[in-house]
Amino acid sequence: MYIARLTGLAVLGPDGESIGRVRDVVVAVRYDRQEPRVHGLVVELPTRRRIFVPMLRVTTIEPGSVTLNTGNVSLRRFAQRPGELLAMAQIVDSAVRVEDPDLPDLAGIDVFVVDLGIALTRTRDWRVSRVAVRGHRRLGRRRTVHVVDWGQVQGLTPYELGRPGQDVSTLLEQFEGQRAADVAHMLRELPEKRRLEVAVALDDERLADVVQELSGDDQLELLGKLEIGRAADVLEAMDPDDAADLLGGLPENEAESLLTLMDPQESEPVRRLLEHSPDTAGGLMTPEPVVLTPATTVAEALARVRDPDLTPALASMVFVVRPPTATPTGRYLGCVHLQQLLREPPAHLVGGFLDTDLTTLRPDAPLTAVARFFASYNLVCAPVVDDQNHLLGAVSVDDVLDHLLPRDWREDEQLFEGVRQ
């Protein structure tokens, strides 16, 4: 049985009840070349908590599921013990060398672990018996995969696996197609070393999306471990309001150093947001909502809100102003709701059916007032306007919720009870 095929399988109790899904396999790697013992599975519950299930509890492994001999499992959060390693998170992708007389082409060169084969012994223990390896990719093609005995592989001791700079290709493949919030959750579950290696391997845009879904403490920790130029690049790729929140948690001199390294066009809106208290409409807003002039047609407005980079909340409303349309804009005239755009002929101008009655938020409005505003008007997006009637930005409901929830809400599994994955 190969470990990569286990990950993602449903874990069932003896009566077929669903318990969770396999996310990794825990093995005890030795300093000699003896086959490591498989201690158990890391299983993710529907609440996103990850627990440990001993291999002795496993009765059958089928193509679509793993069945246990009991439905009673410890719900204690999984904690890695000394001497234990996670197969997918720490061993797969590691650089090793193979000493197999039948594979002379691999002698003396680095190859990479792509999978581990585990087998049930006569003593009913599961052991890692085989290692699947491949060389570097060439010309966009994968090299041939070879399967060798564990004892023929050098480089799989705890010390060697702890060296920095290991490859993370397989982990990145697991993240493909995943939402940024789910990738952020999986990143938090990785050992610190692997977390940083994954962060370094992600491109700026993807890493920025993931960082925005981390808690404030995790954001600061990860950003502090990146090279300062890379950290500035990631901040440039983040939404200005999220970048401002992150920089607001740093000492002033460190924040200024990063702002100086950023492109001036990217740092300017962040600097403006930092002028406001983080718990006010000005601190919560994004300076990049959909802003149009009155002469914009409905067809053009709909094309703007189709932008896949817009959140659903920001796409729910467009704001109409006198030029310039970059924030802070010219005189704010009103807004148009998405539903209204869908009812109007494509050639009509948005200036002909503005909602001018909607109350606007002042930049110094406190968080409680912003929350009451959304509840009163049943909105998911709202304009922030200054005393001179210039549009400064827009607050979306997701930013309000992020500040209303407890600081550690992303790590609190109880908040995810009742959520189907």
MIKOL-188467 format. One record per residue (C-alpha): residue number from 0; residue in one letter; z, x negated, y. Coordinates in steps of 0.2 Angstrom, whole numbers, plus 5000, padded with zeros to 4 digits. Each point is the difference from the previous one (the first is absolute). Layout:
% MIKOL-188467
{nr=NUM; rest=A; z=Z; x=X; y=Y}
...
This chain:
% MIKOL-188467
{nr=0; rest=M; z=5000; x=5000; y=5000}
{nr=1; rest=Y; z=4995; x=4993; y=5017}
{nr=2; rest=I; z=5011; x=5002; y=5015}
{nr=3; rest=A; z=4987; x=5005; y=5012}
{nr=4; rest=R; z=4996; x=5015; y=4990}
{nr=5; rest=L; z=5018; x=5005; y=5000}
{nr=6; rest=T; z=5002; x=5001; y=5019}
{nr=7; rest=G; z=4997; x=5018; y=5007}
{nr=8; rest=L; z=5003; x=5008; y=4983}
{nr=9; rest=A; z=5011; x=5016; y=5000}
{nr=10; rest=V; z=5018; x=4997; y=4992}
{nr=11; rest=L; z=5005; x=5015; y=4990}
{nr=12; rest=G; z=5016; x=5006; y=4991}
{nr=13; rest=P; z=5001; x=5004; y=4982}
{nr=14; rest=D; z=4996; x=5019; y=5004}
{nr=15; rest=G; z=4985; x=4995; y=5011}
{nr=16; rest=E; z=5009; x=5002; y=5017}
{nr=17; rest=S; z=4994; x=4988; y=5013}
{nr=18; rest=I; z=5012; x=4987; y=5006}
{nr=19; rest=G; z=4988; x=4989; y=5011}
{nr=20; rest=R; z=4987; x=4986; y=4999}
{nr=21; rest=V; z=5000; x=4982; y=4994}
{nr=22; rest=R; z=4998; x=4988; y=5015}
{nr=23; rest=D; z=5004; x=4984; y=4992}
{nr=24; rest=V; z=5007; x=4991; y=4985}
{nr=25; rest=V; z=5015; x=4989; y=5000}
{nr=26; rest=V; z=5000; x=4984; y=4990}
{nr=27; rest=A; z=5012; x=4985; y=4997}
{nr=28; rest=V; z=4989; x=4984; y=5002}
{nr=29; rest=R; z=5008; x=4985; y=4993}
{nr=30; rest=Y; z=4998; x=4981; y=5005}
{nr=31; rest=D; z=4993; x=4996; y=4984}
{nr=32; rest=R; z=4984; x=5007; y=4992}
{nr=33; rest=Q; z=5009; x=5013; y=4989}
{nr=34; rest=E; z=4993; x=5017; y=5002}
{nr=35; rest=P; z=5009; x=5010; y=5013}
{nr=36; rest=R; z=5010; x=5016; y=4995}
{nr=37; rest=V; z=4995; x=5016; y=5008}
{nr=38; rest=H; z=5016; x=5008; y=5007}
{nr=39; rest=G; z=4993; x=5017; y=5006}
{nr=40; rest=L; z=4989; x=5010; y=5012}
{nr=41; rest=V; z=5002; x=5003; y=5019}
{nr=42; rest=V; z=4997; x=5019; y=5001}
{nr=43; rest=E; z=4997; x=5009; y=5017}
{nr=44; rest=L; z=5008; x=5017; y=5001}
{nr=45; rest=P; z=4992; x=5014; y=5010}
{nr=46; rest=T; z=5013; x=4996; y=5013}
{nr=47; rest=R; z=4992; x=4983; y=5002}
{nr=48; rest=R; z=5016; x=4991; y=4993}
{nr=49; rest=R; z=4996; x=4987; y=4988}
{nr=50; rest=I; z=5011; x=4998; y=4984}
{nr=51; rest=F; z=5002; x=4989; y=4985}
{nr=52; rest=V; z=4996; x=5007; y=4983}
{nr=53; rest=P; z=5004; x=4988; y=4985}
{nr=54; rest=M; z=4986; x=4998; y=4987}
{nr=55; rest=L; z=5012; x=5006; y=4987}
{nr=56; rest=R; z=4998; x=5017; y=5007}
{nr=57; rest=V; z=4981; x=5000; y=4997}
{nr=58; rest=T; z=4994; x=5009; y=4985}
{nr=59; rest=T; z=4981; x=5001; y=5002}
{nr=60; rest=I; z=4987; x=4993; y=5012}
{nr=61; rest=E; z=4984; x=5011; y=5001}
{nr=62; rest=P; z=4984; x=4998; y=5011}
{nr=63; rest=G; z=5007; x=5012; y=5013}
{nr=64; rest=S; z=5019; x=4999; y=4998}
{nr=65; rest=V; z=5016; x=4991; y=4995}
{nr=66; rest=T; z=5013; x=5011; y=4990}
{nr=67; rest=L; z=5018; x=4996; y=5000}
{nr=68; rest=N; z=5013; x=5005; y=4986}
{nr=69; rest=T; z=5011; x=5008; y=5013}
{nr=70; rest=G; z=4998; x=5009; y=5016}
{nr=71; rest=N; z=5017; x=4993; y=5006}
{nr=72; rest=V; z=4996; x=4984; y=5011}
{nr=73; rest=S; z=5011; x=4991; y=5012}
{nr=74; rest=L; z=4994; x=5005; y=5018}
{nr=75; rest=R; z=5008; x=4984; y=5007}
{nr=76; rest=R; z=4987; x=4992; y=5011}
{nr=77; rest=F; z=4991; x=4985; y=4992}
{nr=78; rest=A; z=5007; x=4983; y=5004}
{nr=79; rest=Q; z=4992; x=4984; y=4994}
{nr=80; rest=R; z=5012; x=4989; y=4990}
{nr=81; rest=P; z=5000; x=4981; y=5000}
{nr=82; rest=G; z=4987; x=4994; y=4987}
{nr=83; rest=E; z=4990; x=5016; y=5001}
{nr=84; rest=L; z=4982; x=5000; y=5007}
{nr=85; rest=L; z=4989; x=5015; y=5003}
{nr=86; rest=A; z=4984; x=4998; y=4990}
{nr=87; rest=M; z=4988; x=5008; y=5013}
{nr=88; rest=A; z=5009; x=4995; y=5016}
{nr=89; rest=Q; z=5004; x=4982; y=4996}
{nr=90; rest=I; z=4990; x=4994; y=4984}
{nr=91; rest=V; z=4983; x=5008; y=5002}
{nr=92; rest=D; z=4989; x=4990; y=5011}
{nr=93; rest=S; z=5010; x=4984; y=4998}
{nr=94; rest=A; z=4991; x=4983; y=4999}
{nr=95; rest=V; z=5002; x=4992; y=4983}
{nr=96; rest=R; z=4992; x=4987; y=4988}
{nr=97; rest=V; z=4994; x=5003; y=4982}
{nr=98; rest=E; z=5002; x=4988; y=4986}
{nr=99; rest=D; z=4989; x=5008; y=4986}
{nr=100; rest=P; z=4989; x=4989; y=4990}
{nr=101; rest=D; z=4988; x=5014; y=4997}
{nr=102; rest=L; z=4997; x=5002; y=5019}
{nr=103; rest=P; z=4996; x=4982; y=5006}
{nr=104; rest=D; z=4992; x=5007; y=5016}
{nr=105; rest=L; z=5017; x=5005; y=5006}
{nr=106; rest=A; z=5008; x=4983; y=4998}
{nr=107; rest=G; z=5008; x=4993; y=5016}
{nr=108; rest=I; z=4995; x=5014; y=5011}
{nr=109; rest=D; z=5009; x=5014; y=5009}
{nr=110; rest=V; z=4997; x=5017; y=4993}
{nr=111; rest=F; z=5009; x=5017; y=5004}
{nr=112; rest=V; z=5010; x=5012; y=4990}
{nr=113; rest=V; z=4992; x=5017; y=5000}
{nr=114; rest=D; z=5010; x=5009; y=4987}
{nr=115; rest=L; z=5014; x=4998; y=4987}
{nr=116; rest=G; z=5000; x=5006; y=4982}
{nr=117; rest=I; z=5016; x=5006; y=4992}
{nr=118; rest=A; z=5004; x=5003; y=4982}
{nr=119; rest=L; z=5014; x=5008; y=4990}
{nr=120; rest=T; z=5008; x=4987; y=4988}
{nr=121; rest=R; z=5008; x=5003; y=4983}
{nr=122; rest=T; z=5017; x=5000; y=5009}
{nr=123; rest=R; z=4994; x=5015; y=5011}
{nr=124; rest=D; z=5000; x=4989; y=5015}
{nr=125; rest=W; z=4985; x=5000; y=5012}
{nr=126; rest=R; z=4993; x=4983; y=5004}
{nr=127; rest=V; z=4986; x=4993; y=5011}
{nr=128; rest=S; z=4989; x=4992; y=4988}
{nr=129; rest=R; z=4983; x=4998; y=5009}
{nr=130; rest=V; z=4994; x=4996; y=5017}
{nr=131; rest=A; z=4983; x=5005; y=5007}
{nr=132; rest=V; z=4993; x=4987; y=5012}
{nr=133; rest=R; z=4984; x=4998; y=5011}
{nr=134; rest=G; z=4994; x=4987; y=5012}
{nr=135; rest=H; z=4995; x=5002; y=5018}
{nr=136; rest=R; z=4986; x=5013; y=5005}
{nr=137; rest=R; z=4983; x=4992; y=5003}
{nr=138; rest=L; z=4986; x=5008; y=5010}
{nr=139; rest=G; z=5010; x=5017; y=5000}
{nr=140; rest=R; z=5001; x=5001; y=4981}
{nr=141; rest=R; z=5016; x=4999; y=4990}
{nr=142; rest=R; z=5001; x=4985; y=4988}
{nr=143; rest=T; z=5002; x=5003; y=4981}
{nr=144; rest=V; z=5017; x=5006; y=4995}
{nr=145; rest=H; z=5008; x=4990; y=4985}
{nr=146; rest=V; z=5016; x=5005; y=4990}
{nr=147; rest=V; z=5011; x=4987; y=4994}
{nr=148; rest=D; z=5017; x=4998; y=4992}
{nr=149; rest=W; z=5015; x=4999; y=5012}
{nr=150; rest=G; z=5005; x=4983; y=4994}
{nr=151; rest=Q; z=4983; x=4993; y=5005}
{nr=152; rest=V; z=5003; x=5004; y=5018}
{nr=153; rest=Q; z=5008; x=4988; y=5013}
{nr=154; rest=G; z=5007; x=5006; y=5016}
{nr=155; rest=L; z=5010; x=5016; y=4995}
{nr=156; rest=T; z=5017; x=4993; y=5002}
{nr=157; rest=P; z=5011; x=5009; y=5013}
{nr=158; rest=Y; z=5000; x=4984; y=5011}
{nr=159; rest=E; z=4981; x=4999; y=5000}
{nr=160; rest=L; z=4998; x=5019; y=5003}
{nr=161; rest=G; z=5011; x=4998; y=5015}
{nr=162; rest=R; z=4988; x=4988; y=5009}
{nr=163; rest=P; z=4992; x=5007; y=5016}
{nr=164; rest=G; z=4982; x=5005; y=5002}
{nr=165; rest=Q; z=4996; x=5009; y=4983}
{nr=166; rest=D; z=4985; x=5011; y=4999}
{nr=167; rest=V; z=5002; x=5019; y=5003}
{nr=168; rest=S; z=4983; x=5007; y=4995}
{nr=169; rest=T; z=5007; x=5012; y=4987}
{nr=170; rest=L; z=5013; x=5007; y=5012}
{nr=171; rest=L; z=4987; x=5003; y=5013}
{nr=172; rest=E; z=4990; x=5009; y=4988}
{nr=173; rest=Q; z=5014; x=5012; y=4996}
{nr=174; rest=F; z=5001; x=5003; y=5019}
{nr=175; rest=E; z=4982; x=5005; y=5002}
{nr=176; rest=G; z=4998; x=5019; y=5004}
{nr=177; rest=Q; z=5019; x=5002; y=5003}
{nr=178; rest=R; z=5007; x=5007; y=5016}
{nr=179; rest=A; z=5008; x=4987; y=5012}
{nr=180; rest=A; z=5017; x=5009; y=4998}
{nr=181; rest=D; z=4999; x=4998; y=4981}
{nr=182; rest=V; z=4994; x=4982; y=5001}
{nr=183; rest=A; z=5015; x=4997; y=5012}
{nr=184; rest=H; z=5012; x=5008; y=4987}
{nr=185; rest=M; z=4993; x=4988; y=4986}
{nr=186; rest=L; z=5001; x=4985; y=5011}
{nr=187; rest=R; z=5019; x=5003; y=5003}
{nr=188; rest=E; z=5002; x=5000; y=4981}
{nr=189; rest=L; z=4992; x=4983; y=4998}
{nr=190; rest=P; z=5011; x=4984; y=4999}
{nr=191; rest=E; z=5001; x=4992; y=5018}
{nr=192; rest=K; z=4988; x=4985; y=4995}
{nr=193; rest=R; z=4986; x=5012; y=4993}
{nr=194; rest=R; z=5002; x=5012; y=5015}
{nr=195; rest=L; z=4996; x=4986; y=5012}
{nr=196; rest=E; z=4985; x=4994; y=4989}
{nr=197; rest=V; z=4993; x=5018; y=5000}
{nr=198; rest=A; z=5002; x=5001; y=5019}
{nr=199; rest=V; z=4991; x=4984; y=5003}
{nr=200; rest=A; z=4986; x=5005; y=4988}
{nr=201; rest=L; z=4997; x=5018; y=5009}
{nr=202; rest=D; z=4988; x=5000; y=5014}
{nr=203; rest=D; z=5007; x=5004; y=5018}
{nr=204; rest=E; z=4995; x=5018; y=5000}
{nr=205; rest=R; z=5007; x=5004; y=4983}
{nr=206; rest=L; z=5016; x=4990; y=5003}
{nr=207; rest=A; z=5002; x=5009; y=5017}
{nr=208; rest=D; z=4999; x=5017; y=4992}
{nr=209; rest=V; z=5013; x=4995; y=4987}
{nr=210; rest=V; z=5012; x=4992; y=5012}
{nr=211; rest=Q; z=5000; x=5016; y=5010}
{nr=212; rest=E; z=5007; x=5009; y=4985}
{nr=213; rest=L; z=5014; x=4988; y=4997}
{nr=214; rest=S; z=5018; x=5002; y=5008}
{nr=215; rest=G; z=5004; x=4991; y=5016}
{nr=216; rest=D; z=5010; x=4987; y=4991}
{nr=217; rest=D; z=4987; x=4997; y=4987}
{nr=218; rest=Q; z=4986; x=4999; y=5014}
{nr=219; rest=L; z=5010; x=4986; y=5009}
{nr=220; rest=E; z=5004; x=4991; y=4984}
{nr=221; rest=L; z=4982; x=4999; y=4994}
{nr=222; rest=L; z=4993; x=4996; y=5018}
{nr=223; rest=G; z=5012; x=4986; y=5001}
{nr=224; rest=K; z=4994; x=4992; y=4985}
{nr=225; rest=L; z=4982; x=5000; y=5005}
{nr=226; rest=E; z=4992; x=4986; y=5010}
{nr=227; rest=I; z=5001; x=5005; y=5018}
{nr=228; rest=G; z=4982; x=5001; y=5003}
{nr=229; rest=R; z=4998; x=5011; y=4985}
{nr=230; rest=A; z=5014; x=5011; y=5006}
{nr=231; rest=A; z=4991; x=5002; y=5017}
{nr=232; rest=D; z=4984; x=5005; y=4991}
{nr=233; rest=V; z=5010; x=5013; y=4990}
{nr=234; rest=L; z=5008; x=5007; y=5015}
{nr=235; rest=E; z=4983; x=5002; y=5008}
{nr=236; rest=A; z=4994; x=5010; y=4986}
{nr=237; rest=M; z=5015; x=5012; y=5000}
{nr=238; rest=D; z=5001; x=5016; y=5011}
{nr=239; rest=P; z=5007; x=4995; y=5017}
{nr=240; rest=D; z=5015; x=5011; y=4998}
{nr=241; rest=D; z=5004; x=4993; y=4983}
{nr=242; rest=A; z=4998; x=4982; y=5007}
{nr=243; rest=A; z=5011; x=5004; y=5015}
{nr=244; rest=D; z=5013; x=5007; y=4988}
{nr=245; rest=L; z=5000; x=4984; y=4990}
{nr=246; rest=L; z=5000; x=4988; y=5015}
{nr=247; rest=G; z=5014; x=5010; y=5007}
{nr=248; rest=G; z=5011; x=4994; y=4986}
{nr=249; rest=L; z=4997; x=4982; y=5003}
{nr=250; rest=P; z=5009; x=4988; y=5013}
{nr=251; rest=E; z=4990; x=5001; y=5016}
{nr=252; rest=N; z=4994; x=4982; y=4999}
{nr=253; rest=E; z=4993; x=5003; y=4983}
{nr=254; rest=A; z=4991; x=5016; y=5005}
{nr=255; rest=E; z=4993; x=4992; y=5015}
{nr=256; rest=S; z=4993; x=4985; y=4990}
{nr=257; rest=L; z=4991; x=5013; y=4988}
{nr=258; rest=L; z=4993; x=5010; y=5015}
{nr=259; rest=T; z=4993; x=4984; y=5008}
{nr=260; rest=L; z=4991; x=4996; y=4984}
{nr=261; rest=M; z=4992; x=5018; y=4998}
{nr=262; rest=D; z=4984; x=5004; y=5008}
{nr=263; rest=P; z=5004; x=5006; y=5018}
{nr=264; rest=Q; z=4990; x=5017; y=4997}
{nr=265; rest=E; z=5012; x=5003; y=4985}
{nr=266; rest=S; z=5016; x=4994; y=5008}
{nr=267; rest=E; z=4998; x=5010; y=5016}
{nr=268; rest=P; z=5004; x=5017; y=4993}
{nr=269; rest=V; z=5014; x=4993; y=4989}
{nr=270; rest=R; z=5008; x=4992; y=5016}
{nr=271; rest=R; z=4999; x=5017; y=5009}
{nr=272; rest=L; z=5008; x=5009; y=4985}
{nr=273; rest=L; z=5014; x=4987; y=5000}
{nr=274; rest=E; z=5005; x=5005; y=5018}
{nr=275; rest=H; z=5006; x=5017; y=4993}
{nr=276; rest=S; z=5016; x=5002; y=4990}
{nr=277; rest=P; z=4995; x=5002; y=4982}
{nr=278; rest=D; z=5009; x=5017; y=4998}
{nr=279; rest=T; z=4990; x=5008; y=5014}
{nr=280; rest=A; z=4982; x=5008; y=5001}
{nr=281; rest=G; z=4994; x=4985; y=5008}
{nr=282; rest=G; z=5007; x=4989; y=4986}
{nr=283; rest=L; z=4994; x=5011; y=4986}
{nr=284; rest=M; z=4982; x=5003; y=5007}
{nr=285; rest=T; z=4984; x=4992; y=4995}
{nr=286; rest=P; z=4989; x=4995; y=5014}
{nr=287; rest=E; z=4984; x=5003; y=4990}
{nr=288; rest=P; z=4998; x=5019; y=4998}
{nr=289; rest=V; z=4983; x=5009; y=5001}
{nr=290; rest=V; z=4996; x=5000; y=5018}
{nr=291; rest=L; z=4984; x=5009; y=5007}
{nr=292; rest=T; z=4993; x=5005; y=5017}
{nr=293; rest=P; z=4996; x=5018; y=5004}
{nr=294; rest=A; z=4981; x=4997; y=4998}
{nr=295; rest=T; z=5002; x=4995; y=4981}
{nr=296; rest=T; z=4992; x=5013; y=4988}
{nr=297; rest=V; z=5008; x=5008; y=4986}
{nr=298; rest=A; z=4989; x=4990; y=4988}
{nr=299; rest=E; z=5005; x=4984; y=5007}
{nr=300; rest=A; z=5019; x=5005; y=5000}
{nr=301; rest=L; z=4999; x=5004; y=4981}
{nr=302; rest=A; z=4991; x=4984; y=4997}
{nr=303; rest=R; z=5015; x=4991; y=5008}
{nr=304; rest=V; z=5013; x=5009; y=4990}
{nr=305; rest=R; z=4991; x=4996; y=4984}
{nr=306; rest=D; z=5005; x=4982; y=5002}
{nr=307; rest=P; z=5008; x=4995; y=4983}
{nr=308; rest=D; z=5012; x=4988; y=5009}
{nr=309; rest=L; z=5008; x=5015; y=5009}
{nr=310; rest=T; z=5015; x=5008; y=4993}
{nr=311; rest=P; z=4999; x=5019; y=4996}
{nr=312; rest=A; z=5013; x=5002; y=5014}
{nr=313; rest=L; z=4990; x=4991; y=5014}
{nr=314; rest=A; z=4984; x=5008; y=4994}
{nr=315; rest=S; z=5007; x=5018; y=5003}
{nr=316; rest=M; z=4998; x=4999; y=5019}
{nr=317; rest=V; z=4989; x=4992; y=5013}
{nr=318; rest=F; z=5006; x=4997; y=5018}
{nr=319; rest=V; z=4988; x=5002; y=5014}
{nr=320; rest=V; z=5002; x=4990; y=5016}
{nr=321; rest=R; z=4990; x=4994; y=5015}
{nr=322; rest=P; z=4993; x=4982; y=4998}
{nr=323; rest=P; z=5006; x=4987; y=4995}
{nr=324; rest=T; z=5004; x=5006; y=4982}
{nr=325; rest=A; z=5010; x=4984; y=4996}
{nr=326; rest=T; z=5018; x=5003; y=5001}
{nr=327; rest=P; z=5008; x=5001; y=5013}
{nr=328; rest=T; z=4985; x=5012; y=5004}
{nr=329; rest=G; z=4994; x=5009; y=5015}
{nr=330; rest=R; z=5007; x=5018; y=5004}
{nr=331; rest=Y; z=5005; x=5009; y=4984}
{nr=332; rest=L; z=4991; x=5017; y=4999}
{nr=333; rest=G; z=5006; x=5008; y=4984}
{nr=334; rest=C; z=4997; x=4999; y=4981}
{nr=335; rest=V; z=4989; x=5008; y=4987}
{nr=336; rest=H; z=5007; x=5004; y=4982}
{nr=337; rest=L; z=4989; x=4996; y=4985}
{nr=338; rest=Q; z=5000; x=5018; y=4995}
{nr=339; rest=Q; z=4992; x=5004; y=5017}
{nr=340; rest=L; z=4987; x=4987; y=4998}
{nr=341; rest=L; z=4995; x=5007; y=4983}
{nr=342; rest=R; z=4997; x=5018; y=5008}
{nr=343; rest=E; z=4989; x=4994; y=5014}
{nr=344; rest=P; z=4981; x=4997; y=5000}
{nr=345; rest=P; z=4996; x=4981; y=4998}
{nr=346; rest=A; z=4991; x=4999; y=5017}
{nr=347; rest=H; z=5015; x=5007; y=5010}
{nr=348; rest=L; z=5010; x=4989; y=5011}
{nr=349; rest=V; z=5018; x=4997; y=4997}
{nr=350; rest=G; z=5004; x=5002; y=5018}
{nr=351; rest=G; z=4996; x=5019; y=4999}
{nr=352; rest=F; z=5014; x=5005; y=4988}
{nr=353; rest=L; z=5015; x=4989; y=5004}
{nr=354; rest=D; z=5018; x=5004; y=4996}
{nr=355; rest=T; z=5008; x=4997; y=5017}
{nr=356; rest=D; z=5016; x=5010; y=4996}
{nr=357; rest=L; z=5007; x=4988; y=4987}
{nr=358; rest=T; z=5016; x=4991; y=5007}
{nr=359; rest=T; z=4998; x=4981; y=5000}
{nr=360; rest=L; z=5014; x=4987; y=4996}
{nr=361; rest=R; z=5006; x=4988; y=5013}
{nr=362; rest=P; z=5001; x=4982; y=4994}
{nr=363; rest=D; z=5019; x=4999; y=5002}
{nr=364; rest=A; z=5003; x=5016; y=4989}
{nr=365; rest=P; z=5013; x=4996; y=4987}
{nr=366; rest=L; z=4997; x=5002; y=4982}
{nr=367; rest=T; z=5010; x=5016; y=4998}
{nr=368; rest=A; z=4989; x=5008; y=5014}
{nr=369; rest=V; z=4984; x=4994; y=4991}
{nr=370; rest=A; z=5006; x=5008; y=4984}
{nr=371; rest=R; z=5004; x=5016; y=5008}
{nr=372; rest=F; z=4983; x=5000; y=5009}
{nr=373; rest=F; z=4991; x=4999; y=4983}
{nr=374; rest=A; z=5011; x=5013; y=4992}
{nr=375; rest=S; z=4997; x=5012; y=5015}
{nr=376; rest=Y; z=4981; x=4999; y=5001}
{nr=377; rest=N; z=4996; x=4997; y=4981}
{nr=378; rest=L; z=4991; x=4984; y=5004}
{nr=379; rest=V; z=4997; x=4984; y=4991}
{nr=380; rest=C; z=4993; x=4990; y=5015}
{nr=381; rest=A; z=5005; x=5001; y=5019}
{nr=382; rest=P; z=4995; x=4992; y=5016}
{nr=383; rest=V; z=5011; x=4988; y=5010}
{nr=384; rest=V; z=4996; x=5001; y=5019}
{nr=385; rest=D; z=5008; x=4990; y=5014}
{nr=386; rest=D; z=5005; x=5007; y=5018}
{nr=387; rest=Q; z=4982; x=4996; y=5006}
{nr=388; rest=N; z=4993; x=5011; y=4987}
{nr=389; rest=H; z=4992; x=4986; y=4990}
{nr=390; rest=L; z=4999; x=5001; y=4981}
{nr=391; rest=L; z=5010; x=4985; y=4993}
{nr=392; rest=G; z=4998; x=5004; y=4982}
{nr=393; rest=A; z=5005; x=5013; y=4986}
{nr=394; rest=V; z=5015; x=5002; y=4989}
{nr=395; rest=S; z=4996; x=5006; y=4982}
{nr=396; rest=V; z=5012; x=5009; y=4989}
{nr=397; rest=D; z=5001; x=4985; y=4987}
{nr=398; rest=D; z=5007; x=4989; y=5013}
{nr=399; rest=V; z=5013; x=5013; y=5005}
{nr=400; rest=L; z=5005; x=5002; y=4981}
{nr=401; rest=D; z=5001; x=4981; y=4998}
{nr=402; rest=H; z=5013; x=4999; y=5013}
{nr=403; rest=L; z=5010; x=5015; y=4995}
{nr=404; rest=L; z=5002; x=4995; y=4982}
{nr=405; rest=P; z=5013; x=4987; y=4995}
{nr=406; rest=R; z=4995; x=4982; y=5003}
{nr=407; rest=D; z=4999; x=4997; y=4982}
{nr=408; rest=W; z=4991; x=5016; y=4995}
{nr=409; rest=R; z=4986; x=4990; y=4991}
{nr=410; rest=E; z=5012; x=4992; y=4988}
{nr=411; rest=D; z=5011; x=5016; y=4997}
{nr=412; rest=E; z=4993; x=5007; y=4983}
{nr=413; rest=Q; z=5010; x=5017; y=5003}
{nr=414; rest=L; z=4989; x=5004; y=5014}
{nr=415; rest=F; z=4985; x=5000; y=4988}
{nr=416; rest=E; z=5008; x=5013; y=4988}
{nr=417; rest=G; z=4988; x=5014; y=4997}
{nr=418; rest=V; z=4985; x=4990; y=5005}
{nr=419; rest=R; z=4987; x=5000; y=4986}
{nr=420; rest=Q; z=4990; x=4983; y=4997}
